Amino acid sequence: MKKPLQLCYPVLTLDRKELLPAGACLTPETMTELARSARTEMFPTMRLMEYGTVAKDLRSYVEQPPYSHIFSKQTRTKAVFDSLQQIEFVQPLLDIYGYFKTHDPYTYRHILTVFALSQLLAQDLFDDSKALSRELSAASSHDFGKACVPLSVCNKSTPLNEHERMQLSHHVVAGYVLLSYFLKDSNHPAAITARDHHERCDGSGYPRGIALRNINVEIVAVSDVFDALISPRPYRPSSYDLRTALEEVTVLAVKGAISADVVRALISCNRKDQLPYTDCTLSHEQRGTPPTDNLYRGVTPCQYCPDGDPEEDRICEISSKNK
């Protein structure tokens, strides 16, 4: 049985309140007490799509290729935005959107596009619209823990060293802690998604190395990888072209690392005819070429994951003690 996750760094709110110190073990008891400690706090709520320029920005993002084709069916896109209109957040979490928009525009865009794409894919993979609505907020906050990662690391355009990689991987547990606190529930789907969206179906992910078996998180995990590939990033000014990105996620699905059904749904919405995902097959053919200016593969090797392959999210464990 694996030991509970242990924080290598403290988890702070935007106003610098320490929720848990470095070294804290995230046992069920610790997380229950953390959530309970927030129940005396009164956080105002607001609809996400009414906060700042979120609605305008998200519409702009999905109107740009390749999302312009993915969201080309008006009825499906309308259903996505109608659902998003119902999502509410407490003010401290909404403020994280403002923080990212100002200081880390890539993460701001990434969170919103993964949010919309996850919802679109879920339309194919869920029959129960009420169940779908319950899970919506999870994708919209999956990377909130990056608010606890130094901006110098998030925006670094040169290879990360081992310590910086550890700081970056901290975002999953930091997000889990932040969302457990502000949502007052360590079992909330958003908190679980923040913690587990880098886990993999074959147990090759992090921070716990579990075999992912949560379809809601699997949808976010696939959307997260796909958007990371097709978008410019500080360490890779050129994005993957669409063919190569789809081939990359297909390879992961064939290997059993991510959900084959979710990848089929992703491929379906990228095709010209957008046929039902059940009619899609996963091809082993690879003809695409990754961008040549990708610095992520030049990351300083880590003793816990010497292959250094972040495109497959094989980033170092939060702590070697968690293994």
N, C-alpha and C positions, 0 to 999 in steps of 0.2 A: 504494500500500500504506500502510495507516494505521500510525502510530507506536505503539509499545507503550504501554499505560496507564501513567500517571505519578501517583504519590500526591501529592495536595495537602496531606495531613495524615499524621502518623505513624500506624502501626497498633500499638496496645498491647494486651496481654492484661489480664485483670481484675486481675492482681497487678502491673500497671504495667510489665511487661517489654516493651521495644520490639522488635518483630519486624522492622519496616522503617521507616526514617525518611521524613519528608516529602521529596519530590523523587525518591524511588526509582522507577526504571522497572521495570515488572513484565514483564521479558523472560522467555522460557522458561528461560534460564540462571539468572536471579535466583530464579525460583520453584522450580527444581530444587534449587538450593543451599539455599533456605529449608527445603524438605521434608527434605533430607538432614541439615540441622543438628538436626532434631528426632528423628532416629533413635536418638540416644543417650539420649533421655529415655524414662523408663518411666512411662506414664500408666495408672493403674488404670481398669478398665472396669466399667460397670454397666448393667443394662437400663433404658432410658428410662422405661418405665411403672412402674418400682419406685423412681424417684427422687422424693423429696418427695411432693407431692400431685398430680403430673402426671396419673396415671390418673383420679383422682377429679375433677379440674378439667376434663379433656377430656370425660368423660362428662357433666358438668354443662353444658358449652358446647353439646354436640350435642343436648341435651334441650330447648334453648331455641329458639323460632321464629327464623328459618325452618328452622334445622337439624333441628328435631324432625321435620319432614316429610321432609327430604332423607335423614335416617337412619332413616326409619320402617320400612323393610323389615328385619326381624330377621336374616334370613340374610346379607344384604349387610353389615349393621352388625357382625355377629359376625365375619365374615370380615375386616373392617377391623381390629377390635380384636385378633383372633387374630394377625394379621400384625404389628401394632404391638408385641405382646408380645415379638417376636423382636429388636427393634432395641436395639442396645447403643451406648453412647457412652463416650468417655474422660471422666474426671472434670472436667478443665478446661472441656469443652464443656457438660457437665451443669450446672456452676456458672453458666453463662450463663443457663440457665432460672431459677435462683434469683435472679440479679441482676435479670432482667426482672420476675419476680413481685413483688419488693420495690419496685423503683424505676420500672418502666414496665409496669404491668398491661395496658395496651392491646396492646403488642407481645407480651407473654407469651401472651395469649389468641389473638391473631392468628396467631402461629406455630403453635400447637396446632390451631386450626381449619383453617388452610390445609393442615397436615399431614394431618388426617383427610379433608378434602374431596378433596385430591389423590389419596389412596389410593382413595377411593370412585370417583372418575371414572376412575382407571386400571383398575379392574375391568372397565369397559366397553371401554376402548381398548387393553388388552393381552390377548393370548391366552396368553402364557407367564407363569405364576405365579412361576417362579423368576426370570425377568428383572424382574418387578414387585418382588419382594422385594429384589433387588439395589439398586433405585433408591429404596427407601422412605425411607432416612435423609436423602435430598437435600431433601425438602420440609420436614423437621422442623427445619432449620437455615438456611432461606433468608434470614432477616433477622438472623442473629447479628451481622452487622457493625454493627448499631445500638448494640451495646455500646461502640462506638468513637465514637459521636455524643454530644455533650453532652446531658444530660438536659433542660437548659433549652430545647434545640431540639426534642427528641422530644416533650416535654410542653407546648410552647408553644401557647396558645389564641388568640393574635393572629397576624396575617399575618407570615410569615417575610420577612426581608430577603434580599438576594442572597447575602451571606456565609453566612447560616444555611441557605439552600437548598443551597449548595455542601457545607456540613457534612453535611446530611442525605443528599445523593446519594453521599457518601463511603462509605455503608454497604455498597454492593455490592462495591467493591474491598476494603474492610476485611474483609468476610466471606470473600471469596476468599482473602485472606492468612491469616486466622485458621484457616480450615478446612484449607488446604493444609499449614499447620504442624502442627496437632494431629492431623490424619489422615495426616500424613507422605506426602502425595501430592497434587501440584497438579492432577492430572487426575481426582481422585476426583469422582464425580457430585455430591456435596454441595458441593464447592468450586466446580465449574462452575455449579451452580444458583444459588449465592449471587451469583456474578459476573454471570450472564446473565438472571436472572428479570425484569429491567426492559428487556431487549431486546425487539424486536418483529419479527414476521414480515416486515413491509415495511421494516425498517431504521430505523424512526422512534424507537427506544428509546435507552437509554444503558446502560453507559458507552462502548461501542465503536461503536454505530450499525450493528451487523451485522444481516443478515437471519436471524432465528432459525429454525433447522431442526432442533431437538432436541425430540422429542415429550415427553420427560420434563420438560424445562424449560418447554415450552409449557403443560403441565397445571398446573404450579405458578404460572405467570404468570397464567393465567385465574383460578385459585383465589384468588390474591393480590388481583387487582383486585376480584373479586366480594365477598370478605370485607371489603375496605376500604370498599366502598360500603355494605354492609348493617350495618356496625358503627359505634357512636359513636366519634368521634375527638376529640382535644383541640381541633382547629380547626373541628369540626362536631359539636356536641352531639347533633343529631338525625341518625339514619341514613337512608339511602335506603330507601324502601319496596321490597318485593320486585319488584314490576312494573317500577319505574323502574330498579332495579339490573340486572335482566335485559335491559331495553331498552338500557342503557348498554353492557353487554358485547356485545350483539348488534350495535350500531352499530360497535364496534371490529372485530368479526369480519367484518362486511360490507365495511368499509374495507380489510380485509386485514392489520390490525395484530396480531390474535391469531387463534389457530387456530379455524376454523369447526367442526371436528369436536369439539374440546374444549367449545366453547360449546354445541353441540347436546347433548352429554352432560350439561352443567350444566343446560340447560333441561329435559331429560328427567327428571332426578332431582328437579326442582322441580314437575313436573306431578302431578296427582292420581293418574293411572294409571301413571306412571313407565314408559311404553312404551320400547322400545329406541331409543337415540339416533339410529339410522339412519332412524327414522320421523319425526324432528323436522325442521322447516324453519325457516329464519331469517326472521322477519318484519321488514319495514321500518317497520311501524306504531309510532308513539311516542305514548303517551297519559299516561305518567307525568310526575311533577313533582319535580325535585330539591329537597332541603330548602332553605328560604330562609336558614337560619342557617349556611350553608357558607362559612367564611372562606378556604378554600383558594384560591378564585378571586380573592381579594384580595391574593394574594402579590405582594410588590414585584417588578416585572418584572426578568428577568435578561437581560443582553446576549446570552447564548448561546441563550436560548429565550424570546423576548419574548411568546409567546402565553400562557405561565404556566398551562398546563392540566394540573395534576398528576393529575386523575382518569384521564387517558390516559397517565400516567407520562411526560409530556414535560417532565422536569426537566433542569436544566442539566447539561452534560458535567462530568466530574470536573475537566477542565482544557481550555481552548481549544486547547492544544497537542496534544491527542489527536485532534483532527479532521483 
